[in-house]
Amino acid sequence: MRAALSRLASVLLAVAAGAAVGFAYPYLELALACRTPASEACIWGRAYFSLTLTVSLVVIGPIAAGVVYALLEWLRRRPRRDEGVRS
């Protein structure tokens, strides 16, 4: 039961992290592009912001969630230092 709960926690944390990364990436990209507000990158970035946000949530979010889930599962399955030593 504990392993299932731990796996569920890993999935929920990975989904939350993926959503956060997918949502934050377009804002970061726009902030970097708009360091010069009159630049062409800033104007196009603001024009296509809603499209970029949607694509980011659909493409970048799941990739980030997969990476976070793989990392959490690797950490969960890794043997602990005190478990490996038996006298």
N, C-alpha and C positions, 0 to 999 in steps of 0.2 A: 504494500500500500504506500509505503514511504517513497519508493522509487517512482511510482505513478504520480504522486504529488509533486515530487521534485521535477519530473519531466513536464508536468503541467505548468509549474512555475517557470521553467525554462522557456516553454512555448509562449506563455503570456509576456514574459519579459522581452523575448525576441520580437514579438509582434509590436509591442509598445516602442521598442527601440527602432524598429524598421519604420513605423509610422512617424516617429519623431524625426528621423533622418530624412525621410522622404518629404516631410513637410518643411523642414528647415533649410534644405539644400537650395531651393529656388530663392529664398530670402537672402541667403549668403551670396549666391551668385549675383543677384541684383545689387546687393550692397557693394560688392566689388566692382561691378560694371558702372555703378553710378557715383564713383568717386569724383568723376567729372560729369555733372548732371547734363550738360549739353552734348555729351558724346553720343555717337550713333549706337553704341552698344547699350547705353542706358535707355535710349528712346525705344529701341527694339525690345529690350528686356522688359520694359514696362508694358509695351503693347501686347506681348505674348506671355505675360506673367501667368494668366489663368491656365493657358495650355501647358506651360512649363510645370506649373504646380501639379496638374493632373498627371502628366507623364511621369513626373518625379515620384509621385505616390505609387504609381503602377509599376514602374521599372526599378527605380533606385531603392524604394522601400523594401520590396521582397528580397533584393540582393543583400541589403544591410541586415534584414531579419535573419536570413540564412547564415550569414557570417556570425552574427551574435549567437544564434542557436548552436552552431557548430562549436563555437568557443565555450559556451556554457556546458554543453554535453562533454566536451573534452575535459573540462575542469571537474565535472561531476564524476567521470569515470576514472580519472587519474588516481592511482593509489596514494594514499596519504603516507607521510613519513612514519608515523607511529604504528600503522597497520602492517608495514613491511618487515618490521623487526620483531621477531619472536624468540624468546629464550627458553 
